């Protein structure tokens, strides 16, 4: 829990900038720069330029808006995840067959889904605290008061805005990563007595995907760990649209400027949000915070 809290604090500025970019908020105009091939292109501000702007407006402490509910989410999620996995912990066997991969992945899916379900209200509050930067609101100024505000204005369902795409994305990412890792380790690399690495066998802390390395007697152990990293990256890229849609639905039409036009219309459902982002070509918005080229035909808002 302590390690998780430390990593959460360190990653808070990165997540803050990422969320604002996902919403479509561009406080700085594009600048003329060069891409990796040396060609001149107009680029949107990257992570450091964006963070510098936030510091200029709110000071360094401004980079940590929404940290308290995010810490609560991390700590509670770690405990819930561990409690759900605990009953079968003593029965854990080496992951060396497809049947065992399916079994372990299913257990991890249930544990991760339970933690996501319980901590999602804190996730919603975290996002709304961050998005307040756009309209300079103070509606969600404290965690407890934010709970009261959401319940009063939206009811219980307001705490679970964006939950479905978040769960789907997490589950798909887990299964894609573990099955690809199994296929690569089983058919592309020599077995030599080695065992399959699974993504999510160890969650320390909750929210940080850490591959769990089971005992290896094969000289291919290092290559298998590399394959695990590659499959994890590949799975996260494929499922990123679910993350984007979930975050947008969590702040959509909640009374904050960042959840209304010109940043976003009122979506009738997460499928409506997905459809509109797809039509605009914005399904990967916020996926990269560096070398952000201004794409032709895509809609952005800057001051």
C-alpha positions, 0 to 999 in steps of 0.5 A, a space after each residue: 500500500 505504501 509503495 502504491 501510494 508513493 507511485 501514485 503521488 509521483 505519477 499524479 502530474 502525468 495523469 493530470 495532464 493526460 486527463 486534460 488532453 483526453 477531454 480536449 482542452 488545449 490551453 496553448 496554441 500549436 507551435 511549428 516544430 519538426 517530427 522524427 523525420 525532420 519535416 516541419 509540422 505544427 505540434 500541440 504542447 507536450 507533457 512538460 509545456 502543459 505541466 509548466 502552464 498548470 504551474 504558472 496558473 495554480 503553482 506547483 501544488 496545482 499539479 496534484 489536484 485530485 490526489 486525495 481521492 486517487 490515493 483512497 482509490 489506490 489503497 482501497 483497491 489494493 486491499 480489495 484485490 488482495 482479499 479477493 485473491 486470498 482464498 486461492 493463494 495457497 493453492 497456486 500452481 505453476 502456470 505451465 498449461 493453457 488450463 492453468 493460464 485460463 484459471 489464473 487469468 479468470 481469478 485475476 479478472 474477478 479480483 481486478 473487477 471487484 476492486 474497480 467496482 468498489 473504487 470507481 466513485 473515487 476515480 470519478 471524483 479524481 477526474 472531476 477534480 482535475 477537469 475543474 482546471 478548465 473552468 476554474 470551478 471549485 465544485 468538487 473541492 473535497 472528497 467528502 463534499 464531492 460525494 455529497 454533491 454527486 449523490 444530490 445531483 445525480 444519485 447513486 448512478 453518478 458514482 459509476 459514470 463511465 464504469 462499463 467501458 472501464 471494466 470492459 477495457 481492463 478485462 480485454 487488456 488482461 485477457 489479451 496480454 495473458 493469452 498473447 504471452 502464453 502463445 509467444 512463450 509456448 510456441 515462439 520461444 523454447 520451453 526448456 522447462 520454463 513457465 508462462 508469465 502472466 500479467 496481473 498475477 501480482 498487483 503491487 500496488 493495485 492499478 500498477 500492472 506488474 508481471 509476476 515472474 514464476 520460477 524459471 529454469 530455462 535460459 529463455 527466462 529473460 526473453 519471456 519477460 521481454 515478451 510479457 512487456 511487449 504484450 502488455 504494451 500491445 494490449 494497452 494500446 488496443 484497449 486505450 479507447 475504452 480508457 478514453 471513453 470511460 474518462 469522458 463519460 465520468 465528467 460528461 454533463 456533470 456541471 463542469 465546463 470540461 464536460 460541456 460544449 465546446 469540449 464535448 456534447 452531452 452523450 446519451 451513452 458510452 456507445 454514443 461517446 465512442 461513436 462520436 469520437 470515432 467519427 472525429 478521429 479522436 479515439 487515440 486522443 491523449 494516448 501520447 503526450 509527446 510529439 503531438 502533431 495537429 491532425 487535419 480534420 480533428 477538433 481541438 479547443 484552445 484558448 
